[in-house]
Amino acid sequence: MRTSITLLLLVLFTTFASAQVVSTAEHKILFQLTDGDQEVHKKFIRQLSNVLTAAPNAKIEVVTHGMGIDLLRKNDNPFESDLQKLVDKGVVFVICENTLKQREMKKEQFLPLAGFVPAAIIELVMKQEAGWIYIKAGG
């Protein structure tokens, strides 16, 4: 019995210790996603959740272009509920309109939680000039 209680306490401590707040500052983090692979998307969503656990006041914007816009497609999106949870926590997802033109796609093909920017690269530049920290996501 005592061993079971000790084991339970160890598991609980490990769980809480690994999911802790590291910073309460309002970090401004800018992710660029260009990868269309669903395994990459799955890991990226987990990474965003981990960032928000460690820094719950972080402001996060995800700029998608190229094949990365597939993360936000409307039809049969296995990540829709996870993406909505991230949006509910303040994460902003945007899609490059230049990519839409190049891939001959329409805004209506994407989840309503997504926003749009005219040019992803210029969005990345402007955010960095405004003090956002840039991180290249995916492969």
N, CA, C and O atoms as CSV, one atom per row, in Angstrom:
chain,resi,resn,atom,element,x,y,z
A,1,MET,N,N,0.819,-1.195,0.000
A,1,MET,CA,C,0.000,0.000,0.000
A,1,MET,C,C,0.861,1.256,0.000
A,1,MET,O,O,0.631,2.194,-0.764
A,2,ARG,N,N,1.860,1.246,0.881
A,2,ARG,CA,C,2.738,2.407,0.974
A,2,ARG,C,C,3.483,2.636,-0.343
A,2,ARG,O,O,3.678,3.777,-0.762
A,3,THR,N,N,3.896,1.546,-0.991
A,3,THR,CA,C,4.588,1.651,-2.274
A,3,THR,C,C,3.661,2.244,-3.329
A,3,THR,O,O,4.095,3.047,-4.155
A,4,SER,N,N,2.395,1.856,-3.307
A,4,SER,CA,C,1.429,2.390,-4.282
A,4,SER,C,C,1.227,3.883,-4.104
A,4,SER,O,O,1.157,4.623,-5.085
A,5,ILE,N,N,1.135,4.326,-2.867
A,5,ILE,CA,C,0.955,5.755,-2.590
A,5,ILE,C,C,2.201,6.529,-3.024
A,5,ILE,O,O,2.099,7.591,-3.637
A,6,THR,N,N,3.365,5.993,-2.703
A,6,THR,CA,C,4.614,6.644,-3.098
A,6,THR,C,C,4.704,6.742,-4.622
A,6,THR,O,O,5.086,7.782,-5.158
A,7,LEU,N,N,4.353,5.667,-5.311
A,7,LEU,CA,C,4.381,5.667,-6.767
A,7,LEU,C,C,3.398,6.687,-7.337
A,7,LEU,O,O,3.725,7.404,-8.282
A,8,LEU,N,N,2.201,6.754,-6.767
A,8,LEU,CA,C,1.201,7.717,-7.210
A,8,LEU,C,C,1.703,9.150,-7.015
A,8,LEU,O,O,1.569,9.981,-7.913
A,9,LEU,N,N,2.270,9.435,-5.864
A,9,LEU,CA,C,2.804,10.768,-5.604
A,9,LEU,C,C,3.949,11.109,-6.559
A,9,LEU,O,O,4.063,12.247,-7.015
A,10,LEU,N,N,4.782,10.138,-6.855
A,10,LEU,CA,C,5.879,10.360,-7.793
A,10,LEU,C,C,5.348,10.690,-9.192
A,10,LEU,O,O,5.858,11.597,-9.850
A,11,VAL,N,N,4.335,9.962,-9.643
A,11,VAL,CA,C,3.735,10.216,-10.953
A,11,VAL,C,C,3.104,11.600,-10.987
A,11,VAL,O,O,3.290,12.341,-11.952
A,12,LEU,N,N,2.359,11.955,-9.943
A,12,LEU,CA,C,1.734,13.273,-9.891
A,12,LEU,C,C,2.772,14.389,-9.876
A,12,LEU,O,O,2.615,15.392,-10.573
A,13,PHE,N,N,3.820,14.224,-9.096
A,13,PHE,CA,C,4.862,15.237,-9.023
A,13,PHE,C,C,5.543,15.406,-10.375
A,13,PHE,O,O,5.783,16.529,-10.817
A,14,THR,N,N,5.856,14.290,-11.032
A,14,THR,CA,C,6.508,14.339,-12.340
A,14,THR,C,C,5.615,15.031,-13.358
A,14,THR,O,O,6.099,15.829,-14.162
A,15,THR,N,N,4.331,14.742,-13.337
A,15,THR,CA,C,3.385,15.359,-14.265
A,15,THR,C,C,3.327,16.860,-14.056
A,15,THR,O,O,3.411,17.624,-15.018
A,16,PHE,N,N,3.186,17.289,-12.812
A,16,PHE,CA,C,3.088,18.718,-12.533
A,16,PHE,C,C,4.423,19.430,-12.739
A,16,PHE,O,O,4.451,20.582,-13.171
A,17,ALA,N,N,5.514,18.759,-12.436
A,17,ALA,CA,C,6.830,19.379,-12.602
A,17,ALA,C,C,7.149,19.599,-14.070
A,17,ALA,O,O,7.805,20.581,-14.416
A,18,SER,N,N,6.698,18.702,-14.940
A,18,SER,CA,C,7.020,18.859,-16.360
A,18,SER,C,C,6.112,19.873,-17.044
A,18,SER,O,O,6.444,20.344,-18.132
A,19,ALA,N,N,4.988,20.222,-16.448
A,19,ALA,CA,C,4.050,21.185,-17.033
A,19,ALA,C,C,3.957,22.401,-16.125
A,19,ALA,O,O,2.949,22.621,-15.452
A,20,GLN,N,N,5.030,23.188,-16.118
A,20,GLN,CA,C,5.068,24.321,-15.207
A,20,GLN,C,C,5.246,25.634,-15.954
A,20,GLN,O,O,5.741,25.674,-17.080
A,21,VAL,N,N,4.835,26.685,-15.305
A,21,VAL,CA,C,5.027,28.021,-15.857
A,21,VAL,C,C,6.491,28.416,-15.663
A,21,VAL,O,O,7.020,28.364,-14.552
A,22,VAL,N,N,7.125,28.807,-16.748
A,22,VAL,CA,C,8.522,29.213,-16.713
A,22,VAL,C,C,8.628,30.737,-16.728
A,22,VAL,O,O,9.536,31.312,-16.127
A,23,SER,N,N,7.683,31.388,-17.427
A,23,SER,CA,C,7.728,32.844,-17.554
A,23,SER,C,C,6.314,33.403,-17.617
A,23,SER,O,O,5.437,32.846,-18.277
A,24,THR,N,N,6.110,34.508,-16.922
A,24,THR,CA,C,4.819,35.190,-16.988
A,24,THR,C,C,4.887,36.452,-17.852
A,24,THR,O,O,3.917,37.205,-17.942
A,25,ALA,N,N,6.035,36.672,-18.482
A,25,ALA,CA,C,6.196,37.839,-19.355
A,25,ALA,C,C,5.338,37.686,-20.605
A,25,ALA,O,O,4.946,36.579,-20.974
A,26,GLU,N,N,5.056,38.811,-21.248
A,26,GLU,CA,C,4.282,38.778,-22.489
A,26,GLU,C,C,5.246,38.699,-23.677
A,26,GLU,O,O,5.512,39.693,-24.352
A,27,HIS,N,N,5.753,37.498,-23.907
A,27,HIS,CA,C,6.641,37.272,-25.043
A,27,HIS,C,C,5.837,37.385,-26.330
A,27,HIS,O,O,4.678,36.974,-26.383
A,28,LYS,N,N,6.447,37.938,-27.357
A,28,LYS,CA,C,5.810,38.024,-28.679
A,28,LYS,C,C,6.562,37.060,-29.590
A,28,LYS,O,O,7.708,37.305,-29.966
A,29,ILE,N,N,5.894,35.952,-29.941
A,29,ILE,CA,C,6.545,34.869,-30.673
A,29,ILE,C,C,5.868,34.687,-32.028
A,29,ILE,O,O,4.648,34.554,-32.117
A,30,LEU,N,N,6.673,34.683,-33.063
A,30,LEU,CA,C,6.209,34.589,-34.438
A,30,LEU,C,C,6.731,33.290,-35.041
A,30,LEU,O,O,7.939,33.099,-35.183
A,31,PHE,N,N,5.803,32.399,-35.396
A,31,PHE,CA,C,6.178,31.136,-36.020
A,31,PHE,C,C,5.898,31.203,-37.515
A,31,PHE,O,O,4.872,31.734,-37.940
A,32,GLN,N,N,6.809,30.666,-38.303
A,32,GLN,CA,C,6.618,30.526,-39.745
A,32,GLN,C,C,6.453,29.035,-40.037
A,32,GLN,O,O,7.305,28.228,-39.666
A,33,LEU,N,N,5.344,28.670,-40.708
A,33,LEU,CA,C,5.098,27.273,-41.060
A,33,LEU,C,C,4.942,27.157,-42.570
A,33,LEU,O,O,4.049,27.760,-43.165
A,34,THR,N,N,5.828,26.367,-43.181
A,34,THR,CA,C,5.771,26.151,-44.628
A,34,THR,C,C,5.609,24.677,-44.979
A,34,THR,O,O,5.519,24.330,-46.156
A,35,ASP,N,N,5.572,23.818,-43.985
A,35,ASP,CA,C,5.524,22.371,-44.192
A,35,ASP,C,C,4.076,21.885,-44.213
A,35,ASP,O,O,3.282,22.270,-43.355
A,36,GLY,N,N,3.731,21.048,-45.180
A,36,GLY,CA,C,2.369,20.538,-45.302
A,36,GLY,C,C,2.166,19.155,-44.724
A,36,GLY,O,O,1.066,18.613,-44.826
A,37,ASP,N,N,3.180,18.564,-44.123
A,37,ASP,CA,C,3.100,17.207,-43.590
A,37,ASP,C,C,2.286,17.166,-42.295
A,37,ASP,O,O,2.541,17.942,-41.375
A,38,GLN,N,N,1.305,16.259,-42.224
A,38,GLN,CA,C,0.444,16.197,-41.039
A,38,GLN,C,C,1.186,15.788,-39.774
A,38,GLN,O,O,0.804,16.207,-38.681
A,39,GLU,N,N,2.226,14.988,-39.892
A,39,GLU,CA,C,3.019,14.634,-38.702
A,39,GLU,C,C,3.720,15.878,-38.157
A,39,GLU,O,O,3.804,16.073,-36.945
A,40,VAL,N,N,4.213,16.702,-39.049
A,40,VAL,CA,C,4.829,17.963,-38.633
A,40,VAL,C,C,3.781,18.838,-37.964
A,40,VAL,O,O,4.058,19.458,-36.937
A,41,HIS,N,N,2.581,18.895,-38.533
A,41,HIS,CA,C,1.497,19.694,-37.951
A,41,HIS,C,C,1.154,19.208,-36.547
A,41,HIS,O,O,0.965,20.010,-35.633
A,42,LYS,N,N,1.075,17.906,-36.384
A,42,LYS,CA,C,0.751,17.329,-35.067
A,42,LYS,C,C,1.786,17.747,-34.017
A,42,LYS,O,O,1.431,18.151,-32.910
A,43,LYS,N,N,3.056,17.646,-34.378
A,43,LYS,CA,C,4.134,18.027,-33.451
A,43,LYS,C,C,4.133,19.536,-33.201
A,43,LYS,O,O,4.391,19.990,-32.086
A,44,PHE,N,N,3.845,20.295,-34.236
A,44,PHE,CA,C,3.816,21.753,-34.102
A,44,PHE,C,C,2.706,22.196,-33.157
A,44,PHE,O,O,2.926,23.076,-32.324
A,45,ILE,N,N,1.525,21.609,-33.269
A,45,ILE,CA,C,0.412,21.939,-32.369
A,45,ILE,C,C,0.794,21.617,-30.934
A,45,ILE,O,O,0.486,22.385,-30.023
A,46,ARG,N,N,1.455,20.498,-30.726
A,46,ARG,CA,C,1.916,20.141,-29.375
A,46,ARG,C,C,2.936,21.163,-28.878
A,46,ARG,O,O,2.925,21.545,-27.707
A,47,GLN,N,N,3.815,21.600,-29.776
A,47,GLN,CA,C,4.818,22.604,-29.407
A,47,GLN,C,C,4.156,23.919,-28.994
A,47,GLN,O,O,4.563,24.535,-28.009
A,48,LEU,N,N,3.137,24.350,-29.743
A,48,LEU,CA,C,2.420,25.579,-29.379
A,48,LEU,C,C,1.779,25.443,-27.999
A,48,LEU,O,O,1.839,26.370,-27.191
A,49,SER,N,N,1.176,24.307,-27.733
A,49,SER,CA,C,0.565,24.072,-26.415
A,49,SER,C,C,1.615,24.111,-25.314
A,49,SER,O,O,1.378,24.665,-24.241
A,50,ASN,N,N,2.768,23.524,-25.580
A,50,ASN,CA,C,3.854,23.526,-24.599
A,50,ASN,C,C,4.344,24.946,-24.320
A,50,ASN,O,O,4.614,25.298,-23.172
A,51,VAL,N,N,4.456,25.752,-25.362
A,51,VAL,CA,C,4.876,27.145,-25.185
A,51,VAL,C,C,3.881,27.874,-24.290
A,51,VAL,O,O,4.277,28.601,-23.379
A,52,LEU,N,N,2.592,27.679,-24.549
A,52,LEU,CA,C,1.569,28.372,-23.749
A,52,LEU,C,C,1.509,27.868,-22.316
A,52,LEU,O,O,1.116,28.610,-21.416
A,53,THR,N,N,1.892,26.621,-22.094
A,53,THR,CA,C,1.971,26.117,-20.726
A,53,THR,C,C,3.133,26.779,-19.990
A,53,THR,O,O,3.000,27.174,-18.832
A,54,ALA,N,N,4.270,26.894,-20.672
A,54,ALA,CA,C,5.464,27.466,-20.052
A,54,ALA,C,C,5.389,28.983,-19.952
A,54,ALA,O,O,5.944,29.576,-19.027
A,55,ALA,N,N,4.704,29.612,-20.904
A,55,ALA,CA,C,4.603,31.079,-20.943
A,55,ALA,C,C,3.159,31.455,-21.288
A,55,ALA,O,O,2.872,31.841,-22.421
A,56,PRO,N,N,2.258,31.344,-20.319
A,56,PRO,CA,C,0.830,31.527,-20.597
A,56,PRO,C,C,0.426,32.914,-21.089
A,56,PRO,O,O,-0.659,33.075,-21.647
A,57,ASN,N,N,1.274,33.909,-20.893
A,57,ASN,CA,C,0.955,35.261,-21.355
A,57,ASN,C,C,1.576,35.587,-22.711
A,57,ASN,O,O,1.491,36.723,-23.178
A,58,ALA,N,N,2.195,34.598,-23.339
A,58,ALA,CA,C,2.843,34.824,-24.630
A,58,ALA,C,C,1.804,35.174,-25.691
A,58,ALA,O,O,0.702,34.625,-25.720
A,59,LYS,N,N,2.187,36.097,-26.554
A,59,LYS,CA,C,1.395,36.420,-27.741
A,59,LYS,C,C,2.024,35.632,-28.876
A,59,LYS,O,O,3.224,35.744,-29.129
A,60,ILE,N,N,1.214,34.834,-29.561
A,60,ILE,CA,C,1.741,33.966,-30.617
A,60,ILE,C,C,0.984,34.215,-31.911
A,60,ILE,O,O,-0.246,34.249,-31.938
A,61,GLU,N,N,1.751,34.388,-32.983
A,61,GLU,CA,C,1.168,34.429,-34.324
A,61,GLU,C,C,1.858,33.370,-35.160
A,61,GLU,O,O,3.082,33.246,-35.136
A,62,VAL,N,N,1.063,32.601,-35.904
A,62,VAL,CA,C,1.579,31.584,-36.804
A,62,VAL,C,C,1.294,32.048,-38.230
A,62,VAL,O,O,0.138,32.182,-38.632
A,63,VAL,N,N,2.359,32.292,-38.984
A,63,VAL,CA,C,2.243,32.726,-40.375
A,63,VAL,C,C,2.462,31.495,-41.251
A,63,VAL,O,O,3.531,30.885,-41.231
A,64,THR,N,N,1.424,31.139,-42.025
A,64,THR,CA,C,1.532,29.970,-42.892
A,64,THR,C,C,1.614,30.415,-44.347
A,64,THR,O,O,0.933,31.348,-44.774
A,65,HIS,N,N,2.461,29.723,-45.088
A,65,HIS,CA,C,2.520,29.932,-46.531
A,65,HIS,C,C,3.090,28.678,-47.161
A,65,HIS,O,O,3.518,27.760,-46.461
A,66,GLY,N,N,3.095,28.641,-48.496
A,66,GLY,CA,C,3.501,27.411,-49.165
A,66,GLY,C,C,2.565,26.286,-48.754
A,66,GLY,O,O,1.360,26.493,-48.616
A,67,MET,N,N,3.110,25.119,-48.561
A,67,MET,CA,C,2.294,23.960,-48.169
A,67,MET,C,C,1.827,24.052,-46.713
A,67,MET,O,O,0.941,23.300,-46.304
A,68,GLY,N,N,2.407,24.958,-45.931
A,68,GLY,CA,C,2.012,25.131,-44.534
A,68,GLY,C,C,0.562,25.537,-44.349
A,68,GLY,O,O,-0.016,25.311,-43.285
A,69,ILE,N,N,-0.042,26.143,-45.391
A,69,ILE,CA,C,-1.443,26.561,-45.267
A,69,ILE,C,C,-2.378,25.372,-45.119
A,69,ILE,O,O,-3.518,25.529,-44.681
A,70,ASP,N,N,-1.901,24.174,-45.484
A,70,ASP,CA,C,-2.744,22.979,-45.363
A,70,ASP,C,C,-3.147,22.697,-43.922
A,70,ASP,O,O,-4.157,22.035,-43.685
A,71,LEU,N,N,-2.383,23.182,-42.969
A,71,LEU,CA,C,-2.754,23.034,-41.554
A,71,LEU,C,C,-4.137,23.615,-41.288
A,71,LEU,O,O,-4.850,23.145,-40.401
A,72,LEU,N,N,-4.515,24.631,-42.048
A,72,LEU,CA,C,-5.739,25.385,-41.769
A,72,LEU,C,C,-6.874,25.087,-42.747
A,72,LEU,O,O,-7.882,25.794,-42.759
A,73,ARG,N,N,-6.719,24.056,-43.560
A,73,ARG,CA,C,-7.777,23.701,-44.509
A,73,ARG,C,C,-9.020,23.238,-43.771
A,73,ARG,O,O,-8.939,22.628,-42.705
A,74,LYS,N,N,-10.161,23.536,-44.352
A,74,LYS,CA,C,-11.452,23.256,-43.718
A,74,LYS,C,C,-11.849,21.780,-43.807
A,74,LYS,O,O,-12.260,21.195,-42.805
A,75,ASN,N,N,-11.733,21.179,-44.975
A,75,ASN,CA,C,-12.248,19.819,-45.192
A,75,ASN,C,C,-11.421,18.757,-44.479
A,75,ASN,O,O,-10.203,18.688,-44.642
A,76,ASP,N,N,-12.097,17.934,-43.691
A,76,ASP,CA,C,-11.475,16.789,-43.013
A,76,ASP,C,C,-10.206,17.155,-42.258
A,76,ASP,O,O,-9.207,16.441,-42.344
A,77,ASN,N,N,-10.236,18.248,-41.527
A,77,ASN,CA,C,-9.065,18.683,-40.784
A,77,ASN,C,C,-9.038,17.984,-39.425
A,77,ASN,O,O,-9.879,18.265,-38.571
A,78,PRO,N,N,-8.073,17.069,-39.213
A,78,PRO,CA,C,-8.017,16.342,-37.941
A,78,PRO,C,C,-7.600,17.210,-36.757
A,78,PRO,O,O,-7.695,16.780,-35.608
A,79,PHE,N,N,-7.136,18.435,-37.034
A,79,PHE,CA,C,-6.621,19.306,-35.986
A,79,PHE,C,C,-7.560,20.454,-35.634
A,79,PHE,O,O,-7.199,21.316,-34.833
A,80,GLU,N,N,-8.746,20.482,-36.211
A,80,GLU,CA,C,-9.628,21.633,-36.041
A,80,GLU,C,C,-9.900,21.960,-34.571
A,80,GLU,O,O,-9.817,23.122,-34.174
A,81,SER,N,N,-10.220,20.960,-33.770
A,81,SER,CA,C,-10.534,21.254,-32.362
A,81,SER,C,C,-9.283,21.717,-31.604
A,81,SER,O,O,-9.371,22.600,-30.751
A,82,ASP,N,N,-8.129,21.131,-31.908
A,82,ASP,CA,C,-6.880,21.568,-31.262
A,82,ASP,C,C,-6.533,22.996,-31.658
A,82,ASP,O,O,-6.094,23.788,-30.824
A,83,LEU,N,N,-6.731,23.324,-32.933
A,83,LEU,CA,C,-6.472,24.684,-33.408
A,83,LEU,C,C,-7.408,25.677,-32.731
A,83,LEU,O,O,-6.990,26.770,-32.349
A,84,GLN,N,N,-8.679,25.295,-32.582
A,84,GLN,CA,C,-9.646,26.186,-31.934
A,84,GLN,C,C,-9.262,26.433,-30.477
A,84,GLN,O,O,-9.399,27.551,-29.980
A,85,LYS,N,N,-8.784,25.398,-29.796
A,85,LYS,CA,C,-8.334,25.573,-28.408
A,85,LYS,C,C,-7.171,26.565,-28.328
A,85,LYS,O,O,-7.099,27.380,-27.408
A,86,LEU,N,N,-6.270,26.484,-29.298
A,86,LEU,CA,C,-5.151,27.427,-29.322
A,86,LEU,C,C,-5.636,28.845,-29.600
A,86,LEU,O,O,-5.160,29.796,-28.980
A,87,VAL,N,N,-6.573,28.990,-30.523
A,87,VAL,CA,C,-7.149,30.311,-30.811
A,87,VAL,C,C,-7.839,30.855,-29.564
A,87,VAL,O,O,-7.730,32.044,-29.261
A,88,ASP,N,N,-8.543,29.995,-28.845
A,88,ASP,CA,C,-9.216,30.413,-27.610
A,88,ASP,C,C,-8.214,30.919,-26.568
A,88,ASP,O,O,-8.569,31.702,-25.687
A,89,LYS,N,N,-6.961,30.466,-26.674
A,89,LYS,CA,C,-5.904,30.922,-25.766
A,89,LYS,C,C,-5.143,32.123,-26.333
A,89,LYS,O,O,-4.174,32.588,-25.734
A,90,GLY,N,N,-5.589,32.622,-27.492
A,90,GLY,CA,C,-4.995,33.831,-28.036
A,90,GLY,C,C,-4.064,33.657,-29.221
A,90,GLY,O,O,-3.557,34.645,-29.751
A,91,VAL,N,N,-3.825,32.422,-29.650
A,91,VAL,CA,C,-2.941,32.202,-30.803
A,91,VAL,C,C,-3.640,32.693,-32.069
A,91,VAL,O,O,-4.829,32.444,-32.269
A,92,VAL,N,N,-2.897,33.386,-32.912
A,92,VAL,CA,C,-3.419,33.903,-34.175
A,92,VAL,C,C,-2.784,33.106,-35.312
A,92,VAL,O,O,-1.564,32.951,-35.367
A,93,PHE,N,N,-3.618,32.605,-36.213
A,93,PHE,CA,C,-3.158,31.877,-37.395
A,93,PHE,C,C,-3.494,32.702,-38.627
A,93,PHE,O,O,-4.633,33.135,-38.797
A,94,VAL,N,N,-2.505,32.921,-39.487
A,94,VAL,CA,C,-2.758,33.657,-40.724
A,94,VAL,C,C,-2.226,32.885,-41.925
A,94,VAL,O,O,-1.277,32.108,-41.825
A,95,ILE,N,N,-2.871,33.125,-43.063
A,95,ILE,CA,C,-2.557,32.463,-44.328
A,95,ILE,C,C,-2.117,33.520,-45.329
A,95,ILE,O,O,-2.691,34.607,-45.395
A,96,CYS,N,N,-1.106,33.194,-46.098
A,96,CYS,CA,C,-0.575,34.091,-47.126
A,96,CYS,C,C,-1.491,34.093,-48.353
A,96,CYS,O,O,-1.760,33.046,-48.941
A,97,GLU,N,N,-1.960,35.277,-48.726
A,97,GLU,CA,C,-2.821,35.401,-49.909
A,97,GLU,C,C,-2.043,35.151,-51.201
A,97,GLU,O,O,-2.624,34.701,-52.189
A,98,ASN,N,N,-0.742,35.434,-51.210
A,98,ASN,CA,C,0.062,35.103,-52.384
A,98,ASN,C,C,0.074,33.595,-52.626
A,98,ASN,O,O,0.006,33.143,-53.769
A,99,THR,N,N,0.160,32.822,-51.545
A,99,THR,CA,C,0.123,31.365,-51.674
A,99,THR,C,C,-1.226,30.911,-52.220
A,99,THR,O,O,-1.300,30.016,-53.061
A,100,LEU,N,N,-2.301,31.546,-51.724
A,100,LEU,CA,C,-3.631,31.186,-52.236
A,100,LEU,C,C,-3.693,31.372,-53.751
A,100,LEU,O,O,-4.189,30.503,-54.469
A,101,LYS,N,N,-3.193,32.495,-54.228
A,101,LYS,CA,C,-3.199,32.760,-55.678
A,101,LYS,C,C,-2.359,31.728,-56.410
A,101,LYS,O,O,-2.784,31.182,-57.429
A,102,GLN,N,N,-1.183,31.463,-55.898
A,102,GLN,CA,C,-0.260,30.533,-56.549
A,102,GLN,C,C,-0.846,29.120,-56.601
A,102,GLN,O,O,-0.665,28.408,-57.589
A,103,ARG,N,N,-1.546,28.715,-55.543
A,103,ARG,CA,C,-2.136,27.371,-55.485
A,103,ARG,C,C,-3.581,27.347,-55.991
A,103,ARG,O,O,-4.249,26.315,-55.937
A,104,GLU,N,N,-4.046,28.482,-56.476
A,104,GLU,CA,C,-5.409,28.609,-57.009
A,104,GLU,C,C,-6.455,28.115,-56.012
A,104,GLU,O,O,-7.295,27.273,-56.329
A,105,MET,N,N,-6.379,28.662,-54.796
A,105,MET,CA,C,-7.293,28.303,-53.714
A,105,MET,C,C,-8.073,29.537,-53.287
A,105,MET,O,O,-7.684,30.668,-53.578
A,106,LYS,N,N,-9.183,29.298,-52.592
A,106,LYS,CA,C,-10.068,30.367,-52.121
A,106,LYS,C,C,-10.065,30.410,-50.591
A,106,LYS,O,O,-9.834,29.396,-49.932
A,107,LYS,N,N,-10.322,31.588,-50.041
A,107,LYS,CA,C,-10.385,31.755,-48.590
A,107,LYS,C,C,-11.436,30.843,-47.958
A,107,LYS,O,O,-11.268,30.396,-46.824
A,108,GLU,N,N,-12.497,30.571,-48.673
A,108,GLU,CA,C,-13.592,29.752,-48.151
A,108,GLU,C,C,-13.174,28.302,-47.909
A,108,GLU,O,O,-13.906,27.558,-47.257
A,109,GLN,N,N,-12.028,27.891,-48.413
A,109,GLN,CA,C,-11.547,26.526,-48.234
A,109,GLN,C,C,-10.844,26.334,-46.889
A,109,GLN,O,O,-10.360,25.245,-46.582
A,110,PHE,N,N,-10.793,27.401,-46.094
A,110,PHE,CA,C,-10.033,27.348,-44.845
A,110,PHE,C,C,-10.934,27.555,-43.629
A,110,PHE,O,O,-12.019,28.128,-43.728
A,111,LEU,N,N,-10.465,27.083,-42.502
A,111,LEU,CA,C,-11.212,27.212,-41.254
A,111,LEU,C,C,-11.478,28.689,-40.956
A,111,LEU,O,O,-10.635,29.545,-41.225
A,112,PRO,N,N,-12.654,28.979,-40.398
A,112,PRO,CA,C,-12.975,30.379,-40.083
A,112,PRO,C,C,-12.048,31.014,-39.052
A,112,PRO,O,O,-11.996,32.239,-38.938
A,113,LEU,N,N,-11.325,30.203,-38.311
A,113,LEU,CA,C,-10.414,30.742,-37.289
A,113,LEU,C,C,-9.163,31.363,-37.907
A,113,LEU,O,O,-8.409,32.051,-37.219
A,114,ALA,N,N,-8.941,31.126,-39.191
A,114,ALA,CA,C,-7.744,31.640,-39.865
A,114,ALA,C,C,-7.960,33.061,-40.364
A,114,ALA,O,O,-9.034,33.411,-40.852
A,115,GLY,N,N,-6.927,33.860,-40.232
A,115,GLY,CA,C,-6.904,35.189,-40.837
A,115,GLY,C,C,-6.040,35.149,-42.087
A,115,GLY,O,O,-5.474,34.108,-42.422
A,116,PHE,N,N,-5.939,36.262,-42.765
A,116,PHE,CA,C,-5.196,36.323,-44.023
A,116,PHE,C,C,-4.301,37.550,-44.041
A,116,PHE,O,O,-4.654,38.608,-43.520
A,117,VAL,N,N,-3.138,37.387,-44.649
A,117,VAL,CA,C,-2.218,38.501,-44.867
A,117,VAL,C,C,-1.860,38.522,-46.345
A,117,VAL,O,O,-1.799,37.468,-46.978
A,118,PRO,N,N,-1.619,39.715,-46.912
A,118,PRO,CA,C,-1.308,39.796,-48.344
A,118,PRO,C,C,-0.046,39.029,-48.738
A,118,PRO,O,O,-0.020,38.360,-49.771
A,119,ALA,N,N,1.004,39.126,-47.910
A,119,ALA,CA,C,2.290,38.504,-48.220
A,119,ALA,C,C,2.940,38.008,-46.929
A,119,ALA,O,O,3.258,38.801,-46.043
A,120,ALA,N,N,3.131,36.709,-46.829
A,120,ALA,CA,C,3.670,36.120,-45.596
A,120,ALA,C,C,5.045,36.671,-45.248
A,120,ALA,O,O,5.306,36.992,-44.088
A,121,ILE,N,N,5.916,36.783,-46.223
A,121,ILE,CA,C,7.278,37.234,-45.942
A,121,ILE,C,C,7.276,38.655,-45.384
A,121,ILE,O,O,8.024,38.963,-44.456
A,122,ILE,N,N,6.444,39.508,-45.945
A,122,ILE,CA,C,6.366,40.890,-45.434
A,122,ILE,C,C,5.763,40.899,-44.024
A,122,ILE,O,O,6.187,41.693,-43.184
A,123,GLU,N,N,4.796,40.043,-43.756
A,123,GLU,CA,C,4.240,39.919,-42.394
A,123,GLU,C,C,5.339,39.524,-41.416
A,123,GLU,O,O,5.437,40.087,-40.325
A,124,LEU,N,N,6.159,38.562,-41.804
A,124,LEU,CA,C,7.267,38.122,-40.951
A,124,LEU,C,C,8.255,39.264,-40.700
A,124,LEU,O,O,8.715,39.458,-39.575
A,125,VAL,N,N,8.570,40.002,-41.738
A,125,VAL,CA,C,9.513,41.127,-41.614
A,125,VAL,C,C,8.946,42.206,-40.689
A,125,VAL,O,O,9.636,42.682,-39.787
A,126,MET,N,N,7.690,42.586,-40.918
A,126,MET,CA,C,7.097,43.661,-40.113
A,126,MET,C,C,7.001,43.276,-38.636
A,126,MET,O,O,7.262,44.102,-37.762
A,127,LYS,N,N,6.630,42.035,-38.358
A,127,LYS,CA,C,6.535,41.599,-36.963
A,127,LYS,C,C,7.910,41.595,-36.298
A,127,LYS,O,O,8.045,41.991,-35.140
A,128,GLN,N,N,8.928,41.147,-37.032
A,128,GLN,CA,C,10.277,41.153,-36.455
A,128,GLN,C,C,10.762,42.577,-36.216
A,128,GLN,O,O,11.420,42.852,-35.212
A,129,GLU,N,N,10.442,43.469,-37.125
A,129,GLU,CA,C,10.808,44.868,-36.931
A,129,GLU,C,C,10.098,45.467,-35.714
A,129,GLU,O,O,10.594,46.408,-35.094
A,130,ALA,N,N,8.927,44.906,-35.382
A,130,ALA,CA,C,8.168,45.378,-34.224
A,130,ALA,C,C,8.573,44.650,-32.931
A,130,ALA,O,O,7.934,44.820,-31.892
A,131,GLY,N,N,9.638,43.838,-33.003
A,131,GLY,CA,C,10.161,43.210,-31.791
A,131,GLY,C,C,9.725,41.779,-31.536
A,131,GLY,O,O,10.037,41.228,-30.480
A,132,TRP,N,N,9.017,41.161,-32.466
A,132,TRP,CA,C,8.610,39.777,-32.290
A,132,TRP,C,C,9.808,38.858,-32.514
A,132,TRP,O,O,10.676,39.141,-33.340
A,133,ILE,N,N,9.841,37.758,-31.770
A,133,ILE,CA,C,10.895,36.742,-31.905
A,133,ILE,C,C,10.451,35.745,-32.963
A,133,ILE,O,O,9.333,35.234,-32.901
A,134,TYR,N,N,11.311,35.462,-33.928
A,134,TYR,CA,C,10.999,34.584,-35.057
A,134,TYR,C,C,11.453,33.157,-34.802
A,134,TYR,O,O,12.575,32.924,-34.353
A,135,ILE,N,N,10.563,32.189,-35.094
A,135,ILE,CA,C,10.907,30.777,-35.006
A,135,ILE,C,C,10.390,30.084,-36.259
A,135,ILE,O,O,9.217,30.215,-36.609
A,136,LYS,N,N,11.256,29.357,-36.925
A,136,LYS,CA,C,10.870,28.552,-38.095
A,136,LYS,C,C,10.337,27.218,-37.574
A,136,LYS,O,O,11.056,26.477,-36.904
A,137,ALA,N,N,9.082,26.918,-37.882
A,137,ALA,CA,C,8.444,25.696,-37.397
A,137,ALA,C,C,8.549,24.591,-38.446
A,137,ALA,O,O,8.680,24.858,-39.641
A,138,GLY,N,N,8.488,23.364,-37.982
A,138,GLY,CA,C,8.444,22.238,-38.904
A,138,GLY,C,C,9.793,21.875,-39.481
A,138,GLY,O,O,10.845,22.218,-38.942
A,139,GLY,N,N,9.725,21.155,-40.617
A,139,GLY,CA,C,10.939,20.630,-41.228
A,139,GLY,C,C,11.607,21.576,-42.172
A,139,GLY,O,O,12.642,21.243,-42.750
